[in-house]
Amino acid sequence: MAGGRRNGHWVPCWLCVLLMVERVSGASGLSTGAHTSPPFPASGVNQTPVVDCRDVCGLNASDRCDFIRTNPDCRSEGGYLDYLEGIFCHFPPSLLPLAITLYALWLLYLFLILGVTAEKFFCPNLSAISTTLKLSHNVAGVTFLAFGNGAPDIFSALVAFSDPHTAGLAFGALFGAGVLVTTVVAGGIAILRPFTAASRPFLRDIIFYMTAVFLTFTALYRGRVTLAWALGYLGLYVFYVVTVVLCTWIYRWQRRWSLASSMPATPEMLSDSEEDDRVSSTTASYDYREEYQPLIFYQETTAQILVQALNPLDCRKWRNKPAYWRVLKVLKLPVEVLLLLTVPLVDPDREDRNWKRPLNCLQLAISPLVLVLTLQSGAYGVYEIGGLVPVWGVVVIAGTALAAGTFFATSNSEPPRLHWTFAFLGFLTSALWINAAATEVVNILRSLGVVFRLSNTVLGLTLLAWGNSIGDVFSDFTLARQGYPRMAFSACFGGIIFNVLVGVGLGCLLQISRGHVEVKLEPDGLLVWVLAGALGLSLVCSLVAVPLQCFQLSKVYGFCLLLFYVSFLAVALLTEFGVIHLRSVSSLTGSFIRSRKGQQTFP
């Protein structure tokens, strides 16, 4: 989202992310008393040949359930629910439309969960961490806040890369979101409010993004990603961060030097109007703060603080908002209450830093339990230590003891000295909530692809890309309407660099860390090349067209970008449904070559 896009401490944070999202496959050795299900439910299934799961719809209705349960290609890695088994084993064939409708509604609600978690818990905690570490706005904007804004895309890519069958979802979502943001969002900004783009940031970001797309295109052509290749992705992003910081520092140095040279004998001083504005703003803020302080001091009880902290609804805002906002708020309420119970939230801009003693102590008891029950879809939480005590029981005892100690050692009125550690706990908990929701999104999309016989790539470039990018669309368009089109346009290119480089690099690095020598890539035929080519072509067109217009973006340029996206989507869907395929492309190419040879032979 555009509103949040604004070096030495980033390394341990990335290591925490690596440990946080890793889904280790061979975890059965952690406990001798844990009950683990066999990899396949029936004996002799190991000899079952691997058949494309999308062939299930061509079987008789009575054979579909056995096919889903015995075919290894139909198994999902991770997740709490088996959606394919639910469709073909628990719903009769006559109720298949009902099952698809319920899955579609659940998919929309999962996107809502992703948006609420990222916007209200993940991003604020990342902002608090960057403030605690005293990072500059530029470093925080291209590291922590970029991670917060692209959290749904990043975690969807990490989950998709965990299974070779769903790797196409990752490429489809990352490339599809790139085409969507650089055409529809950028074009819509130019249509809403024509403006002059910042030349140097635009050229810098688009060149880095083209390099990232070229790396991904080459990796697809090679069909594999090695350790050096994955580290190259992350190294390129580090180089991008360093470049942003250096460019900002050089720009500020040039500006200070120009001001000093224009007034060599006069120290830098505020003008009278600026000084008056500063004094008036300070006075105004002081007056407002005094005005809203209660005349009679009233100290709330612990129970009242807890009830108020768990109430996500503002009655005054509820009365002033339209009906559609109220409906959406009602849908968000269960998610917000659950997240308030489990995710600590630190706000550095508030005087008490959002310290709610009873709620924070309750979160100390619940958050560790959420961590073990969401890591690898709860597989770690059910393991038993020595065959007697489950892991979740030990975590509950330890968390309760920590919460009780914190409750008796602190007060309601003043946050403790170590209150900043709650931001890191909230970061971990919200990240695992996002990871769990992203896992379910990927599994649902794969199930819908099996039902409709669609490839993972087309699902990624449509449903997954649209769902993950809807927040960017609304936030960038809102910025443009409010008179900040340059900021919104810069966010179109700056944020997706992080998504591609870190999404592919970190996702492949996690797979290699689990013992794989390299990550095999299985592109879904011609469609992934159409997708990569469309993204590269859109970037080249913007790189040429924007400087030719002297960086003045008009409505005509915006409509051209929208037309490009519609044409790309039509070609992608025609390729998916077989209207455009490799044989027709090769025959057209061969006829063109033969005609050229004929012209050369018979002039």
C-alpha positions in Angstrom: 0.0 0.0 0.0 1.3 3.3 -0.9 0.8 5.1 2.4 3.5 3.1 4.1 6.3 3.2 1.5 8.6 5.6 3.0 21.2 -0.6 7.6 22.7 -2.4 10.1 19.8 -4.2 12.0 18.1 -5.9 9.1 20.1 -9.1 9.1 18.8 -10.5 12.4 15.2 -9.5 11.4 15.5 -11.5 8.2 16.9 -14.5 10.1 13.8 -14.3 12.4 11.6 -14.3 9.3 13.4 -17.4 7.9 12.9 -19.2 11.2 9.3 -18.0 11.5 7.9 -19.1 8.1 10.0 -22.3 7.7 7.8 -25.4 7.3 10.1 -28.2 8.0 8.9 -31.5 6.4 10.8 -34.0 8.5 9.6 -32.9 11.9 8.5 -36.4 13.0 11.8 -36.9 14.8 11.0 -34.3 17.3 8.9 -36.6 19.5 8.7 -40.3 20.0 5.1 -40.3 21.3 3.5 -38.1 18.7 0.8 -39.6 16.6 1.5 -39.0 12.9 -0.7 -40.2 10.0 0.9 -42.1 7.2 1.6 -40.2 4.1 -1.1 -42.1 2.2 -4.2 -43.5 3.8 -4.4 -46.9 2.3 -2.0 -49.7 1.8 -0.5 -50.1 -1.6 -1.1 -46.5 -2.5 2.7 -45.9 -2.8 2.5 -47.9 -6.1 -0.2 -45.7 -7.5 1.1 -43.9 -10.5 1.1 -40.1 -10.3 -1.7 -38.7 -12.5 -2.6 -35.1 -13.1 -5.2 -34.3 -10.4 -7.2 -32.3 -12.9 -8.3 -35.5 -14.6 -10.6 -36.2 -11.7 -13.5 -34.4 -13.4 -13.4 -36.9 -16.3 -14.1 -39.9 -14.1 -17.4 -41.3 -12.9 -18.8 -39.6 -9.8 -18.4 -42.8 -7.8 -14.6 -43.0 -8.5 -13.7 -39.4 -7.8 -13.3 -39.7 -4.1 -11.0 -42.7 -4.3 -8.9 -40.9 -7.0 -8.5 -37.8 -4.8 -7.5 -39.9 -1.7 -5.0 -42.2 -3.6 -3.4 -39.9 -6.2 -0.3 -38.2 -4.8 -0.8 -35.2 -7.1 -4.0 -34.3 -5.3 -2.3 -34.0 -1.9 -1.8 -30.5 -0.4 1.3 -29.6 1.6 0.1 -28.0 4.8 -3.2 -26.3 5.6 -5.9 -27.1 8.1 -8.5 -28.4 5.6 -8.4 -30.8 2.6 -10.5 -28.8 0.1 -10.3 -31.4 -2.7 -11.5 -34.2 -0.4 -14.3 -31.9 0.8 -15.5 -31.3 -2.7 -15.4 -34.8 -4.1 -15.9 -36.9 -1.0 -18.3 -34.9 1.3 -20.5 -33.1 -1.3 -22.6 -35.2 -3.7 -22.1 -34.3 -7.4 -25.5 -32.5 -7.6 -24.3 -30.1 -4.9 -21.0 -29.3 -6.6 -22.1 -25.7 -7.4 -22.9 -25.2 -3.8 -19.5 -26.4 -2.7 -17.8 -24.1 -5.2 -19.9 -21.1 -4.0 -19.0 -21.8 -0.3 -15.3 -22.1 -1.3 -15.5 -18.8 -3.2 -17.0 -17.0 -0.2 -14.4 -18.5 2.2 -11.7 -17.4 -0.3 -13.1 -13.8 -0.1 -13.1 -13.9 3.7 -9.5 -15.2 3.7 -8.5 -12.2 1.6 -10.3 -10.0 4.2 -8.4 -11.7 7.0 -5.1 -11.0 5.1 -6.0 -7.4 4.7 -7.0 -6.8 8.3 -4.0 -8.6 9.8 -1.5 -6.8 7.5 -3.1 -3.3 7.9 -4.0 -3.1 11.5 -1.4 -5.4 13.2 1.5 -6.4 11.0 2.4 -3.0 9.6 2.0 -1.0 12.8 4.3 -3.5 14.7 6.8 -3.2 11.9 6.6 0.6 12.2 7.2 0.3 15.9 10.2 -2.0 15.4 11.8 0.5 13.0 11.2 3.3 15.5 12.7 1.2 18.3 15.8 0.5 16.1 15.9 4.2 15.2 16.0 3.5 11.4 15.7 6.4 9.0 12.5 6.7 7.0 14.1 5.6 3.8 15.6 2.4 5.2 12.4 1.6 7.1 10.3 2.3 3.9 12.2 -0.1 1.7 12.7 -2.8 4.4 10.2 -3.2 7.2 7.3 -1.2 5.8 7.8 -2.7 2.3 7.6 -6.1 3.9 4.4 -5.1 5.7 2.8 -3.7 2.6 3.7 -6.8 0.6 3.0 -9.4 3.3 0.1 -11.1 1.5 2.1 -11.4 -1.7 5.3 -12.6 0.1 3.6 -15.2 2.2 1.5 -16.5 -0.7 4.7 -16.9 -2.7 6.5 -18.7 0.2 3.6 -21.1 0.6 3.3 -21.7 -3.1 7.1 -22.4 -3.5 6.8 -25.1 -0.7 5.1 -27.5 -3.2 6.3 -28.0 -6.8 2.7 -28.4 -7.9 1.8 -24.9 -6.8 5.0 -23.0 -7.8 3.0 -21.7 -10.8 0.8 -19.9 -8.4 3.8 -18.0 -7.1 4.9 -16.9 -10.5 1.4 -16.2 -11.7 0.7 -14.1 -8.6 4.0 -12.1 -8.6 4.0 -11.5 -12.3 0.2 -10.9 -12.5 0.3 -8.4 -9.7 3.3 -6.7 -11.4 1.3 -6.3 -14.7 -1.8 -5.2 -12.8 0.0 -2.6 -10.7 2.2 -1.2 -13.5 -0.7 -0.9 -16.0 -4.1 -0.7 -14.3 -3.0 1.2 -11.1 -0.5 3.4 -12.8 -2.9 4.1 -15.7 -5.7 4.8 -13.3 -3.6 7.3 -11.4 -2.7 9.2 -14.6 -6.4 9.2 -15.6 -7.6 10.5 -12.2 -5.0 13.2 -11.9 -2.4 13.9 -14.7 1.0 14.8 -13.2 4.7 15.0 -13.7 6.6 12.0 -12.4 9.9 12.2 -10.4 12.5 11.3 -13.1 15.3 9.8 -11.1 13.3 7.6 -8.7 11.2 6.4 -11.6 14.2 5.4 -13.7 15.9 3.8 -10.7 12.9 1.7 -9.7 11.9 0.6 -13.2 15.5 -0.5 -14.0 15.7 -2.5 -10.8 12.4 -4.1 -11.5 13.3 -5.0 -15.1 16.5 -6.6 -13.7 14.4 -8.7 -11.3 12.0 -9.8 -14.1 15.0 -10.8 -16.3 16.4 -12.9 -13.4 13.1 -14.6 -13.0 12.7 -15.2 -16.7 16.2 -16.7 -16.9 15.4 -18.9 -13.9 12.3 -20.2 -15.6 14.3 -20.9 -18.8 16.9 -22.8 -16.8 14.1 -24.7 -15.0 15.8 -24.5 -11.6 17.0 -22.2 -8.8 20.2 -22.9 -7.1 21.5 -21.6 -3.8 23.7 -19.0 -5.6 20.7 -17.9 -7.6 18.4 -17.5 -4.5 21.1 -15.5 -2.7 21.5 -13.4 -5.9 17.8 -12.3 -5.6 18.3 -11.3 -2.0 21.6 -9.6 -2.7 20.0 -7.6 -5.5 17.4 -6.4 -3.1 20.1 -5.4 -0.6 21.8 -3.5 -3.4 18.5 -1.8 -4.2 18.1 -0.7 -0.5 21.7 0.7 -0.5 21.0 2.5 -3.7 17.9 4.1 -2.3 19.7 5.3 0.8 22.7 6.6 -1.2 20.5 8.5 -3.7 18.5 10.1 -0.8 21.7 11.1 0.9 23.2 12.5 -2.2 20.0 14.5 -3.0 20.0 15.9 0.5 23.7 16.8 0.3 23.2 18.6 -3.0 20.2 20.5 -1.6 22.1 21.6 1.5 25.1 22.6 -0.7 22.9 24.7 -3.0 21.3 26.5 -0.1 24.6 27.2 1.5 26.1 28.5 -1.7 23.1 30.8 -2.3 23.4 32.3 1.2 27.1 32.0 2.1 27.1 34.4 5.0 23.7 33.7 6.5 23.0 30.7 8.6 19.9 28.6 7.6 16.9 30.1 9.3 13.2 29.6 9.0 11.3 32.3 7.3 8.8 34.3 9.3 5.9 32.5 7.9 7.4 29.1 8.5 8.3 30.1 12.0 4.8 31.4 12.6 3.4 28.1 11.2 5.6 26.1 13.6 4.6 28.1 16.6 0.9 28.1 15.7 1.0 24.3 15.0 2.7 23.7 18.4 0.2 25.9 20.2 -2.7 24.3 18.4 -1.6 20.8 19.3 -1.0 21.9 22.9 -4.5 23.5 23.1 -6.2 20.5 21.7 -4.4 18.2 24.1 -5.4 20.3 27.0 -9.0 20.5 25.7 -9.4 16.8 25.5 -8.0 16.1 29.0 -10.8 15.2 31.4 -11.7 17.8 34.1 -12.0 15.2 36.8 -9.4 12.4 36.8 -11.0 9.0 36.6 -9.0 5.8 36.9 -10.4 2.8 35.1 -10.4 -0.6 36.7 -8.6 -3.5 35.2 -11.8 -5.1 34.0 -12.9 -1.9 32.2 -9.5 -1.6 30.5 -9.7 -5.1 29.2 -13.3 -4.7 27.9 -12.5 -1.4 26.2 -9.3 -2.8 24.7 -11.1 -5.8 23.2 -13.8 -3.5 21.6 -12.8 -2.8 18.0 -16.0 -0.8 17.3 -16.1 3.0 17.6 -19.8 4.0 18.2 -19.3 7.5 16.9 -17.7 6.3 13.7 -20.4 3.7 13.3 -23.2 6.3 13.3 -21.4 8.5 10.7 -20.4 5.8 8.2 -22.5 4.5 5.2 -24.3 1.2 5.1 -21.7 -0.7 3.1 -19.0 0.3 5.6 -21.1 -1.1 8.4 -21.6 -4.4 6.6 -17.9 -4.7 6.0 -17.2 -3.8 9.7 -19.6 -6.5 10.9 -17.6 -9.1 8.7 -14.4 -7.8 10.2 -15.4 -7.9 13.8 -14.7 -11.6 14.5 -11.3 -11.3 12.9 -10.4 -8.1 14.8 -11.5 -9.5 18.2 -9.5 -12.7 17.6 -6.4 -10.7 16.5 -6.8 -8.3 19.5 -6.7 -11.3 21.8 -3.7 -12.9 20.2 -1.5 -10.1 18.6 0.2 -7.5 20.8 0.2 -4.0 19.2 2.7 -1.2 20.1 2.0 2.3 19.0 5.0 4.6 19.4 2.9 7.7 18.6 0.7 7.4 21.7 1.8 8.5 25.1 1.2 5.2 26.7 2.5 3.3 23.6 -0.8 1.4 23.6 0.0 -0.3 26.9 -3.1 -2.2 28.1 -1.9 -4.2 31.1 -4.7 -6.8 31.4 -4.8 -7.4 27.6 -1.1 -7.4 27.1 -0.7 -10.0 29.9 -3.5 -12.1 28.4 -1.6 -11.9 25.1 1.5 -13.2 26.7 -0.4 -16.3 27.6 -2.2 -16.8 24.3 0.3 -15.6 21.7 2.9 -18.4 22.3 0.1 -20.9 21.9 -0.9 -19.3 18.6 2.7 -19.5 17.5 2.9 -23.3 17.9 -0.6 -23.9 16.5 0.0 -22.0 13.3 3.5 -23.1 12.6 3.2 -25.8 9.9 -0.6 -25.8 10.4 -0.3 -26.9 14.0 1.9 -30.0 13.4 4.4 -28.9 16.0 1.7 -28.1 18.6 0.4 -31.7 18.9 3.8 -33.4 19.4 4.3 -35.0 22.8 7.4 -34.7 24.8 8.4 -38.1 26.0 5.0 -39.4 24.9 3.3 -37.7 27.9 3.0 -33.9 27.7 2.0 -32.2 24.4 4.0 -29.2 23.3 1.0 -26.9 23.4 0.6 -27.8 27.1 4.1 -26.8 27.9 3.7 -23.6 26.0 0.5 -22.7 27.9 2.1 -23.3 31.2 5.2 -21.2 30.3 3.0 -18.4 28.8 0.7 -18.3 31.8 3.6 -18.0 34.2 5.1 -15.2 32.2 1.8 -13.4 32.0 1.3 -13.7 35.8 4.7 -12.4 36.5 4.2 -9.4 34.2 0.8 -8.6 35.6 2.1 -8.4 39.2 5.2 -6.5 38.3 3.5 -3.7 36.3 0.8 -1.2 36.7 -2.1 0.0 34.5 -0.9 3.6 34.3 2.6 3.2 33.0 4.2 0.9 30.4 7.1 -1.2 31.5 10.7 -0.6 30.3 10.6 -3.7 28.1 7.3 -2.9 26.5 9.0 -2.6 23.1 9.5 -6.4 23.1 5.7 -6.7 22.6 6.2 -5.3 19.1 8.5 -8.2 18.1 6.0 -10.7 19.6 3.2 -9.0 17.7 5.3 -9.1 14.5 5.8 -12.9 14.9 2.2 -13.7 15.7 0.6 -11.6 13.0 3.1 -12.9 10.5 2.1 -16.5 11.3 -1.6 -15.6 11.1 -0.9 -14.2 7.6 1.1 -17.3 6.7 -1.8 -19.6 7.9 -4.4 -17.6 5.9 -2.1 -17.5 2.8 -1.7 -21.3 3.0 -5.5 -21.8 2.9 -5.8 -19.3 0.0 -3.2 -21.3 -2.0 -5.0 -24.6 -1.3 -8.4 -23.2 -2.2 -7.1 -21.8 -5.5 -5.5 -25.1 -6.4 -8.7 -26.9 -5.6 -10.7 -24.5 -7.9 -8.1 -25.0 -10.5 -8.6 -28.8 -10.4 -12.4 -28.4 -10.6 -12.3 -26.0 -13.5 -9.2 -27.6 -15.1 -7.3 -24.3 -14.9 -3.5 -24.1 -14.5 -2.0 -22.6 -11.3 -0.4 -19.8 -13.4 -3.8 -18.4 -14.6 -5.2 -18.7 -11.1 -2.2 -16.8 -9.8 -2.3 -14.0 -12.4 -6.1 -13.5 -11.9 -7.6 -14.4 -8.5 -4.5 -14.4 -6.3 -3.0 -11.3 -7.9 -6.3 -9.4 -7.8 -6.9 -10.4 -4.2 -3.5 -9.5 -2.9 -3.4 -6.2 -4.9 -6.8 -4.8 -4.1 -5.4 -2.9 -1.1 -2.7 -1.3 -3.3 -5.4 -0.3 -5.8 -7.6 1.5 -3.3 -4.8 3.1 -1.4 -3.0 4.4 -4.6 -6.2 5.7 -6.1 -7.1 7.4 -2.8 -3.7 9.1 -2.7 -4.2 10.3 -6.3 -7.6 11.8 -5.6 -6.2 13.6 -2.5 -3.5 15.3 -4.7 -0.5 13.0 -4.3 -0.3 11.2 -7.7 3.5 11.3 -7.7 3.7 9.4 -4.4 1.1 6.8 -5.6 2.9 6.3 -8.9 6.2 5.8 -7.2 4.6 3.1 -5.0 3.5 1.2 -8.1 7.1 0.4 -9.0 8.9 0.5 -5.6 6.8 -2.0 -3.7 6.6 -4.8 -6.3 10.4 -4.9 -6.5 10.4 -6.2 -2.9 7.7 -8.7 -3.7 9.5 -10.3 -6.6 13.1 -10.3 -5.3 12.2 -11.4 -1.7 9.3 -13.6 -2.7 11.2 -15.7 -5.2 14.6 -15.5 -3.4 13.3 -16.2 0.1 10.9 -18.9 -1.0 13.6 -20.8 -2.9 16.1 -20.3 -0.1 13.7 -21.9 2.4 13.3 -24.9 0.1 17.1 -25.3 -0.3 17.6 -25.0 3.5 15.4 -28.1 3.9 18.0 -30.3 2.2 17.2 -29.7 -1.5 20.1 -29.1 -3.7 18.1 -26.8 -5.9 14.4 -25.9 -6.5 12.9 -27.3 -9.6 10.6 -25.0 -11.6 7.8 -26.5 -13.7 6.3 -23.7 -15.9 2.7 -24.3 -17.0 3.4 -24.4 -20.7 3.2 -21.3 -22.8 1.2 -19.2 -20.4 4.0 -18.4 -18.0 6.1 -17.2 -20.9 3.2 -15.0 -22.0 3.0 -13.6 -18.5 6.7 -12.9 -18.2 6.8 -11.4 -21.7 3.8 -9.1 -21.0 5.4 -7.8 -17.8 8.7 -7.2 -19.5 7.0 -5.5 -22.4 4.9 -3.2 -20.2 8.1 -2.1 -18.3 10.0 -1.4 -21.6 7.0 0.6 -22.9 6.9 2.7 -19.7 10.7 3.1 -19.7 10.5 4.5 -23.3 7.1 6.3 -23.2 7.5 8.2 -19.9 10.8 10.0 -20.8 9.5 10.7 -24.3 6.6 12.6 -22.6 9.2 14.5 -20.5 7.8 12.6 -17.5 4.4 14.3 -17.9 1.8 11.6 -17.6 -1.5 12.4 -19.3 -4.9 10.7 -19.5 -4.0 9.3 -22.9 -1.1 7.4 -21.4 -3.4 6.1 -18.7 -5.9 4.7 -21.2 -3.1 3.1 -23.2 -1.9 1.2 -20.1 -5.5 0.0 -19.4 -5.8 -1.2 -23.0 -2.5 -3.0 -22.6 -3.8 -4.9 -19.6 -7.1 -5.8 -21.3 -5.1 -7.1 -24.3 -2.7 -9.1 -22.0 -5.6 -10.6 -20.1 -7.3 -11.7 -23.3 -4.1 -13.3 -24.7 -3.5 -15.1 -21.3 -7.0 -16.5 -21.2 -6.9 -17.6 -24.9 -3.6 -19.3 -24.2 -5.1 -21.0 -21.1 -8.1 -22.4 -23.0 -5.9 -23.6 -25.9 -6.9 -21.1 -28.6 -3.3 -19.9 -28.7 -0.9 -22.8 -28.2 2.7 -23.7 -29.1 1.8 -25.6 -32.3 0.0 -22.6 -33.8 2.8 -20.3 -32.8 5.5 -22.5 -34.2 3.5 -23.0 -37.5 3.1 -19.2 -37.9 6.8 -18.8 -37.2 7.6 -21.5 -39.7 5.4 -20.0 -42.4 7.0 -16.6 -41.9 10.5 -18.1 -42.2 9.5 -20.0 -45.4 8.0 -16.9 -46.9 11.2 -14.9 -46.1 13.3 -17.7 -47.7 11.1 -17.6 -50.8 11.5 -13.9 -51.1 15.2 -14.2 -51.0 15.3 -17.1 -53.6 12.9 -15.5 -56.0 13.3 -11.7 -55.8 
